[in-house]
Amino acid sequence: NEQKALAQIGEPSFDSKDLVEVVKNIKPDCIIGAVGRAPNCFNKQVIEEMVKVQEAKKHPGRPLVFALSNPKSQAECTAEDAYKFSDGKVIFGSGTRFSPVKIK
């Protein structure tokens, strides 16, 4: 059962309402925002923690960040911020069109 590796039983030992703490403790490869209720919630600290999670792995990868909420004003982060906060390391997907971004 692949679900056993991810299952959580009982109350978390961390502040599960703090997205940075969730990332630090759950160590996700991907975060998905799709409710449009917390614009800019994928902030610098969240993106940097996603990068740290990947860098700590035996075979480091690139974090996946999907800011799918529409319109742009409701997006969890912009493409520019995701690339800037991660030094170009994230793989970013969005639910709305953003201006082109040049990365390193």
N, CA, C and O atoms as a GROMACS GRO file, in nm:
protein
  416
    1ASN      N    1   0.081  -0.119   0.000
    1ASN     CA    2   0.000   0.000   0.000
    1ASN      C    3   0.086   0.126   0.000
    1ASN      O    4   0.150   0.159   0.100
    2GLU      N    5   0.087   0.195  -0.111
    2GLU     CA    6   0.167   0.317  -0.121
    2GLU      C    7   0.119   0.427  -0.027
    2GLU      O    8   0.195   0.519   0.003
    3GLN      N    9  -0.004   0.420   0.019
    3GLN     CA   10  -0.057   0.524   0.108
    3GLN      C   11   0.004   0.518   0.247
    3GLN      O   12   0.009   0.619   0.316
    4LYS      N   13   0.050   0.402   0.290
    4LYS     CA   14   0.107   0.388   0.424
    4LYS      C   15   0.228   0.478   0.444
    4LYS      O   16   0.250   0.527   0.554
    5ALA      N   17   0.306   0.499   0.340
    5ALA     CA   18   0.426   0.583   0.353
    5ALA      C   19   0.392   0.729   0.380
    5ALA      O   20   0.474   0.803   0.434
    6LEU      N   21   0.271   0.770   0.345
    6LEU     CA   22   0.232   0.911   0.360
    6LEU      C   23   0.126   0.933   0.467
    6LEU      O   24   0.098   1.047   0.503
    7ALA      N   25   0.069   0.828   0.519
    7ALA     CA   26  -0.042   0.840   0.614
    7ALA      C   27   0.004   0.906   0.744
    7ALA      O   28   0.114   0.880   0.793
    8GLN      N   29  -0.081   0.989   0.800
    8GLN     CA   30  -0.057   1.054   0.928
    8GLN      C   31  -0.169   1.012   1.022
    8GLN      O   32  -0.287   1.018   0.985
    9ILE      N   33  -0.135   0.970   1.141
    9ILE     CA   34  -0.234   0.928   1.239
    9ILE      C   35  -0.233   1.027   1.354
    9ILE      O   36  -0.127   1.061   1.407
   10GLY      N   37  -0.350   1.073   1.394
   10GLY     CA   38  -0.361   1.164   1.506
   10GLY      C   39  -0.328   1.307   1.471
   10GLY      O   40  -0.310   1.342   1.354
   11GLU      N   41  -0.320   1.390   1.574
   11GLU     CA   42  -0.290   1.531   1.556
   11GLU      C   43  -0.143   1.550   1.521
   11GLU      O   44  -0.057   1.483   1.577
   12PRO      N   45  -0.114   1.641   1.427
   12PRO     CA   46   0.027   1.666   1.395
   12PRO      C   47   0.100   1.730   1.513
   12PRO      O   48   0.038   1.799   1.595
   13SER      N   49   0.228   1.708   1.520
   13SER     CA   50   0.310   1.764   1.629
   13SER      C   51   0.361   1.904   1.592
   13SER      O   52   0.442   1.961   1.666
   14PHE      N   53   0.315   1.959   1.481
   14PHE     CA   54   0.357   2.090   1.434
   14PHE      C   55   0.232   2.173   1.403
   14PHE      O   56   0.121   2.120   1.399
   15ASP      N   57   0.251   2.301   1.380
   15ASP     CA   58   0.139   2.390   1.347
   15ASP      C   59   0.096   2.365   1.203
   15ASP      O   60   0.157   2.416   1.109
   16SER      N   61  -0.008   2.287   1.186
   16SER     CA   62  -0.053   2.248   1.052
   16SER      C   63  -0.123   2.361   0.976
   16SER      O   64  -0.163   2.342   0.861
   17LYS      N   65  -0.138   2.477   1.039
   17LYS     CA   66  -0.195   2.593   0.970
   17LYS      C   67  -0.085   2.685   0.915
   17LYS      O   68  -0.114   2.783   0.847
   18ASP      N   69   0.039   2.652   0.946
   18ASP     CA   70   0.155   2.728   0.899
   18ASP      C   71   0.218   2.650   0.784
   18ASP      O   72   0.276   2.543   0.804
   19LEU      N   73   0.206   2.704   0.663
   19LEU     CA   74   0.250   2.631   0.544
   19LEU      C   75   0.400   2.599   0.548
   19LEU      O   76   0.440   2.493   0.500
   20VAL      N   77   0.481   2.686   0.602
   20VAL     CA   78   0.625   2.658   0.612
   20VAL      C   79   0.648   2.538   0.703
   20VAL      O   80   0.729   2.451   0.670
   21GLU      N   81   0.577   2.531   0.814
   21GLU     CA   82   0.590   2.417   0.906
   21GLU      C   83   0.540   2.288   0.842
   21GLU      O   84   0.598   2.182   0.863
   22VAL      N   85   0.435   2.298   0.764
   22VAL     CA   86   0.384   2.180   0.693
   22VAL      C   87   0.492   2.127   0.598
   22VAL      O   88   0.520   2.007   0.596
   23VAL      N   89   0.552   2.216   0.520
   23VAL     CA   90   0.656   2.174   0.426
   23VAL      C   91   0.776   2.114   0.500
   23VAL      O   92   0.828   2.011   0.459
   24LYS      N   93   0.818   2.178   0.610
   24LYS     CA   94   0.931   2.127   0.688
   24LYS      C   95   0.905   1.986   0.740
   24LYS      O   96   0.996   1.903   0.743
   25ASN      N   97   0.783   1.959   0.782
   25ASN     CA   98   0.751   1.832   0.846
   25ASN      C   99   0.703   1.725   0.750
   25ASN      O  100   0.737   1.608   0.769
   26ILE      N  101   0.627   1.760   0.651
   26ILE     CA  102   0.574   1.661   0.556
   26ILE      C  103   0.674   1.633   0.444
   26ILE      O  104   0.677   1.523   0.390
   27LYS      N  105   0.754   1.733   0.409
   27LYS     CA  106   0.856   1.722   0.305
   27LYS      C  107   0.799   1.682   0.169
   27LYS      O  108   0.839   1.581   0.110
   28PRO      N  109   0.704   1.762   0.119
   28PRO     CA  110   0.642   1.729  -0.009
   28PRO      C  111   0.736   1.758  -0.127
   28PRO      O  112   0.824   1.843  -0.118
   29ASP      N  113   0.716   1.687  -0.235
   29ASP     CA  114   0.787   1.715  -0.359
   29ASP      C  115   0.713   1.822  -0.439
   29ASP      O  116   0.771   1.889  -0.525
   30CYS      N  117   0.583   1.836  -0.411
   30CYS     CA  118   0.496   1.922  -0.489
   30CYS      C  119   0.397   1.993  -0.397
   30CYS      O  120   0.347   1.934  -0.302
   31ILE      N  121   0.371   2.120  -0.426
   31ILE     CA  122   0.261   2.189  -0.358
   31ILE      C  123   0.166   2.241  -0.465
   31ILE      O  124   0.208   2.288  -0.570
   32ILE      N  125   0.038   2.231  -0.435
   32ILE     CA  126  -0.065   2.272  -0.529
   32ILE      C  127  -0.160   2.367  -0.459
   32ILE      O  128  -0.216   2.335  -0.354
   33GLY      N  129  -0.177   2.482  -0.518
   33GLY     CA  130  -0.275   2.578  -0.468
   33GLY      C  131  -0.387   2.587  -0.568
   33GLY      O  132  -0.363   2.610  -0.687
   34ALA      N  133  -0.509   2.569  -0.522
   34ALA     CA  134  -0.620   2.568  -0.618
   34ALA      C  135  -0.750   2.624  -0.562
   34ALA      O  136  -0.857   2.603  -0.620
   35VAL      N  137  -0.744   2.693  -0.450
   35VAL     CA  138  -0.870   2.741  -0.391
   35VAL      C  139  -0.890   2.891  -0.403
   35VAL      O  140  -1.002   2.939  -0.384
   36GLY      N  141  -0.785   2.968  -0.434
   36GLY     CA  142  -0.799   3.111  -0.454
   36GLY      C  143  -0.837   3.190  -0.331
   36GLY      O  144  -0.891   3.300  -0.343
   37ARG      N  145  -0.811   3.136  -0.213
   37ARG     CA  146  -0.852   3.204  -0.090
   37ARG      C  147  -0.735   3.263  -0.013
   37ARG      O  148  -0.756   3.335   0.085
   38ALA      N  149  -0.614   3.234  -0.054
   38ALA     CA  150  -0.497   3.286   0.017
   38ALA      C  151  -0.391   3.330  -0.084
   38ALA      O  152  -0.287   3.266  -0.099
   39PRO      N  153  -0.418   3.441  -0.154
   39PRO     CA  154  -0.321   3.488  -0.253
   39PRO      C  155  -0.182   3.507  -0.191
   39PRO      O  156  -0.169   3.551  -0.077
   40ASN      N  157  -0.081   3.472  -0.269
   40ASN     CA  158   0.060   3.487  -0.228
   40ASN      C  159   0.100   3.401  -0.109
   40ASN      O  160   0.198   3.432  -0.041
   41CYS      N  161   0.026   3.294  -0.082
   41CYS     CA  162   0.060   3.207   0.031
   41CYS      C  163   0.185   3.124   0.003
   41CYS      O  164   0.248   3.076   0.097
   42PHE      N  165   0.222   3.105  -0.124
   42PHE     CA  166   0.348   3.039  -0.156
   42PHE      C  167   0.454   3.149  -0.158
   42PHE      O  168   0.501   3.190  -0.265
   43ASN      N  169   0.491   3.196  -0.040
   43ASN     CA  170   0.582   3.308  -0.027
   43ASN      C  171   0.728   3.261  -0.030
   43ASN      O  172   0.756   3.144  -0.052
   44LYS      N  173   0.818   3.354  -0.008
   44LYS     CA  174   0.962   3.323  -0.014
   44LYS      C  175   1.001   3.210   0.080
   44LYS      O  176   1.075   3.120   0.041
   45GLN      N  177   0.951   3.213   0.202
   45GLN     CA  178   0.986   3.110   0.300
   45GLN      C  179   0.936   2.972   0.257
   45GLN      O  180   1.007   2.873   0.274
   46VAL      N  181   0.817   2.966   0.201
   46VAL     CA  182   0.761   2.838   0.156
   46VAL      C  183   0.843   2.782   0.039
   46VAL      O  184   0.881   2.665   0.040
   47ILE      N  185   0.871   2.866  -0.059
   47ILE     CA  186   0.947   2.821  -0.176
   47ILE      C  187   1.088   2.780  -0.135
   47ILE      O  188   1.138   2.677  -0.181
   48GLU      N  189   1.152   2.858  -0.049
   48GLU     CA  190   1.287   2.822  -0.004
   48GLU      C  191   1.286   2.690   0.071
   48GLU      O  192   1.378   2.610   0.057
   49GLU      N  193   1.184   2.665   0.150
   49GLU     CA  194   1.174   2.538   0.223
   49GLU      C  195   1.151   2.421   0.126
   49GLU      O  196   1.204   2.312   0.148
   50MET      N  197   1.073   2.444   0.021
   50MET     CA  198   1.054   2.340  -0.080
   50MET      C  199   1.188   2.304  -0.145
   50MET      O  200   1.214   2.186  -0.171
   51VAL      N  201   1.271   2.403  -0.172
   51VAL     CA  202   1.404   2.378  -0.230
   51VAL      C  203   1.490   2.298  -0.131
   51VAL      O  204   1.557   2.203  -0.171
   52LYS      N  205   1.488   2.336  -0.003
   52LYS     CA  206   1.565   2.265   0.099
   52LYS      C  207   1.524   2.118   0.108
   52LYS      O  208   1.609   2.030   0.125
   53VAL      N  209   1.395   2.092   0.098
   53VAL     CA  210   1.344   1.954   0.103
   53VAL      C  211   1.409   1.872  -0.009
   53VAL      O  212   1.454   1.760   0.014
   54GLN      N  213   1.413   1.927  -0.128
   54GLN     CA  214   1.472   1.855  -0.242
   54GLN      C  215   1.623   1.839  -0.226
   54GLN      O  216   1.678   1.733  -0.255
   55GLU      N  217   1.689   1.945  -0.181
   55GLU     CA  218   1.835   1.939  -0.168
   55GLU      C  219   1.880   1.840  -0.062
   55GLU      O  220   1.993   1.791  -0.068
   56ALA      N  221   1.795   1.810   0.034
   56ALA     CA  222   1.831   1.717   0.142
   56ALA      C  223   1.816   1.571   0.101
   56ALA      O  224   1.858   1.482   0.175
   57LYS      N  225   1.758   1.545  -0.014
   57LYS     CA  226   1.735   1.407  -0.057
   57LYS      C  227   1.863   1.343  -0.111
   57LYS      O  228   1.955   1.412  -0.157
   58LYS      N  229   1.867   1.212  -0.104
   58LYS     CA  230   1.982   1.137  -0.156
   58LYS      C  231   2.001   1.167  -0.304
   58LYS      O  232   2.114   1.180  -0.351
   59HIS      N  233   1.892   1.178  -0.377
   59HIS     CA  234   1.894   1.212  -0.519
   59HIS      C  235   1.810   1.338  -0.536
   59HIS      O  236   1.691   1.330  -0.569
   60PRO      N  237   1.871   1.455  -0.515
   60PRO     CA  238   1.795   1.579  -0.520
   60PRO      C  239   1.723   1.601  -0.652
   60PRO      O  240   1.773   1.565  -0.759
   61GLY      N  241   1.606   1.659  -0.642
   61GLY     CA  242   1.527   1.693  -0.760
   61GLY      C  243   1.493   1.840  -0.757
   61GLY      O  244   1.560   1.920  -0.690
   62ARG      N  245   1.392   1.876  -0.828
   62ARG     CA  246   1.344   2.013  -0.831
   62ARG      C  247   1.203   2.015  -0.774
   62ARG      O  248   1.121   1.931  -0.811
   63PRO      N  249   1.172   2.110  -0.686
   63PRO     CA  250   1.037   2.116  -0.631
   63PRO      C  251   0.936   2.158  -0.738
   63PRO      O  252   0.965   2.237  -0.826
   64LEU      N  253   0.817   2.102  -0.726
   64LEU     CA  254   0.706   2.135  -0.816
   64LEU      C  255   0.613   2.231  -0.744
   64LEU      O  256   0.568   2.203  -0.633
   65VAL      N  257   0.584   2.343  -0.807
   65VAL     CA  258   0.496   2.444  -0.748
   65VAL      C  259   0.387   2.475  -0.849
   65VAL      O  260   0.414   2.526  -0.958
   66PHE      N  261   0.263   2.444  -0.812
   66PHE     CA  262   0.149   2.471  -0.899
   66PHE      C  263   0.058   2.573  -0.832
   66PHE      O  264  -0.009   2.542  -0.734
   67ALA      N  265   0.057   2.694  -0.885
   67ALA     CA  266  -0.030   2.801  -0.837
   67ALA      C  267  -0.145   2.810  -0.936
   67ALA      O  268  -0.138   2.885  -1.034
   68LEU      N  269  -0.251   2.735  -0.911
   68LEU     CA  270  -0.356   2.716  -1.010
   68LEU      C  271  -0.475   2.810  -0.998
   68LEU      O  272  -0.562   2.812  -1.085
   69SER      N  273  -0.480   2.889  -0.891
   69SER     CA  274  -0.596   2.976  -0.870
   69SER      C  275  -0.604   3.088  -0.972
   69SER      O  276  -0.502   3.142  -1.017
   70ASN      N  277  -0.726   3.122  -1.007
   70ASN     CA  278  -0.757   3.232  -1.099
   70ASN      C  279  -0.843   3.333  -1.026
   70ASN      O  280  -0.911   3.296  -0.930
   71PRO      N  281  -0.843   3.456  -1.066
   71PRO     CA  282  -0.753   3.522  -1.161
   71PRO      C  283  -0.616   3.543  -1.098
   71PRO      O  284  -0.589   3.497  -0.988
   72LYS      N  285  -0.529   3.614  -1.170
   72LYS     CA  286  -0.392   3.637  -1.121
   72LYS      C  287  -0.390   3.693  -0.980
   72LYS      O  288  -0.303   3.658  -0.900
   73SER      N  289  -0.484   3.778  -0.949
   73SER     CA  290  -0.488   3.842  -0.817
   73SER      C  291  -0.509   3.742  -0.705
   73SER      O  292  -0.484   3.774  -0.588
   74GLN      N  293  -0.554   3.622  -0.737
   74GLN     CA  294  -0.579   3.518  -0.637
   74GLN      C  295  -0.471   3.410  -0.638
   74GLN      O  296  -0.475   3.318  -0.557
   75ALA      N  297  -0.374   3.421  -0.728
   75ALA     CA  298  -0.271   3.317  -0.741
   75ALA      C  299  -0.186   3.305  -0.615
   75ALA      O  300  -0.159   3.405  -0.547
   76GLU      N  301  -0.146   3.184  -0.584
   76GLU     CA  302  -0.065   3.155  -0.466
   76GLU      C  303   0.074   3.216  -0.476
   76GLU      O  304   0.133   3.251  -0.374
   77CYS      N  305   0.125   3.230  -0.596
   77CYS     CA  306   0.249   3.305  -0.622
   77CYS      C  307   0.256   3.328  -0.772
   77CYS      O  308   0.182   3.268  -0.850
   78THR      N  309   0.346   3.415  -0.811
   78THR     CA  310   0.367   3.441  -0.953
   78THR      C  311   0.483   3.356  -1.004
   78THR      O  312   0.563   3.304  -0.925
   79ALA      N  313   0.491   3.341  -1.133
   79ALA     CA  314   0.604   3.268  -1.191
   79ALA      C  315   0.734   3.339  -1.156
   79ALA      O  316   0.832   3.274  -1.119
   80GLU      N  317   0.735   3.470  -1.167
   80GLU     CA  318   0.856   3.545  -1.136
   80GLU      C  319   0.903   3.522  -0.993
   80GLU      O  320   1.022   3.499  -0.969
   81ASP      N  321   0.810   3.527  -0.898
   81ASP     CA  322   0.847   3.504  -0.758
   81ASP      C  323   0.896   3.361  -0.735
   81ASP      O  324   0.994   3.340  -0.665
   82ALA      N  325   0.827   3.264  -0.794
   82ALA     CA  326   0.867   3.124  -0.774
   82ALA      C  327   1.011   3.101  -0.821
   82ALA      O  328   1.089   3.036  -0.752
   83TYR      N  329   1.045   3.155  -0.937
   83TYR     CA  330   1.181   3.138  -0.989
   83TYR      C  331   1.281   3.220  -0.909
   83TYR      O  332   1.392   3.174  -0.882
   84LYS      N  333   1.242   3.342  -0.871
   84LYS     CA  334   1.332   3.429  -0.794
   84LYS      C  335   1.360   3.368  -0.656
   84LYS      O  336   1.475   3.361  -0.614
   85PHE      N  337   1.256   3.325  -0.587
   85PHE     CA  338   1.271   3.270  -0.452
   85PHE      C  339   1.352   3.140  -0.451
   85PHE      O  340   1.415   3.107  -0.350
   86SER      N  341   1.349   3.066  -0.562
   86SER     CA  342   1.417   2.936  -0.567
   86SER      C  343   1.547   2.940  -0.646
   86SER      O  344   1.612   2.837  -0.666
   87ASP      N  345   1.587   3.057  -0.691
   87ASP     CA  346   1.705   3.072  -0.775
   87ASP      C  347   1.691   2.988  -0.902
   87ASP      O  348   1.787   2.928  -0.950
   88GLY      N  349   1.569   2.985  -0.955
   88GLY     CA  350   1.542   2.914  -1.080
   88GLY      C  351   1.527   2.764  -1.068
   88GLY      O  352   1.525   2.694  -1.170
   89LYS      N  353   1.516   2.711  -0.947
   89LYS     CA  354   1.514   2.566  -0.927
   89LYS      C  355   1.376   2.503  -0.936
   89LYS      O  356   1.366   2.383  -0.964
   90VAL      N  357   1.269   2.578  -0.915
   90VAL     CA  358   1.136   2.516  -0.916
   90VAL      C  359   1.091   2.485  -1.058
   90VAL      O  360   1.136   2.544  -1.156
   91ILE      N  361   1.001   2.390  -1.066
   91ILE     CA  362   0.923   2.367  -1.187
   91ILE      C  363   0.787   2.427  -1.154
   91ILE      O  364   0.720   2.381  -1.062
   92PHE      N  365   0.746   2.529  -1.227
   92PHE     CA  366   0.628   2.608  -1.195
   92PHE      C  367   0.518   2.585  -1.297
   92PHE      O  368   0.543   2.580  -1.417
   93GLY      N  369   0.397   2.572  -1.248
   93GLY     CA  370   0.280   2.564  -1.333
   93GLY      C  371   0.173   2.655  -1.275
   93GLY      O  372   0.163   2.671  -1.154
   94SER      N  373   0.093   2.713  -1.363
   94SER     CA  374  -0.010   2.805  -1.313
   94SER      C  375  -0.142   2.784  -1.385
   94SER      O  376  -0.150   2.721  -1.490
   95GLY      N  377  -0.244   2.838  -1.323
   95GLY     CA  378  -0.378   2.830  -1.382
   95GLY      C  379  -0.412   2.955  -1.460
   95GLY      O  380  -0.523   2.968  -1.512
   96THR      N  381  -0.319   3.045  -1.469
   96THR     CA  382  -0.339   3.170  -1.542
   96THR      C  383  -0.209   3.208  -1.611
   96THR      O  384  -0.101   3.163  -1.572
   97ARG      N  385  -0.220   3.289  -1.711
   97ARG     CA  386  -0.101   3.329  -1.788
   97ARG      C  387  -0.024   3.438  -1.714
   97ARG      O  388  -0.082   3.536  -1.668
   98PHE      N  389   0.106   3.418  -1.704
   98PHE     CA  390   0.194   3.520  -1.648
   98PHE      C  391   0.289   3.566  -1.758
   98PHE      O  392   0.311   3.495  -1.856
   99SER      N  393   0.343   3.684  -1.741
   99SER     CA  394   0.442   3.734  -1.837
   99SER      C  395   0.563   3.642  -1.838
   99SER      O  396   0.593   3.578  -1.738
  100PRO      N  397   0.632   3.634  -1.952
  100PRO     CA  398   0.753   3.551  -1.958
  100PRO      C  399   0.856   3.594  -1.853
  100PRO      O  400   0.867   3.713  -1.820
  101VAL      N  401   0.930   3.497  -1.802
  101VAL     CA  402   1.032   3.522  -1.700
  101VAL      C  403   1.163   3.465  -1.750
  101VAL      O  404   1.170   3.351  -1.796
  102LYS      N  405   1.269   3.546  -1.741
  102LYS     CA  406   1.403   3.498  -1.774
  102LYS      C  407   1.465   3.446  -1.646
  102LYS      O  408   1.465   3.515  -1.544
  103ILE      N  409   1.516   3.324  -1.651
  103ILE     CA  410   1.583   3.265  -1.535
  103ILE      C  411   1.727   3.237  -1.570
  103ILE      O  412   1.766   3.235  -1.687
  104LYS      N  413   1.805   3.215  -1.466
  104LYS     CA  414   1.949   3.188  -1.486
  104LYS      C  415   1.970   3.060  -1.562
  104LYS      O  416   2.084   3.022  -1.588
   0.00000   0.00000   0.00000
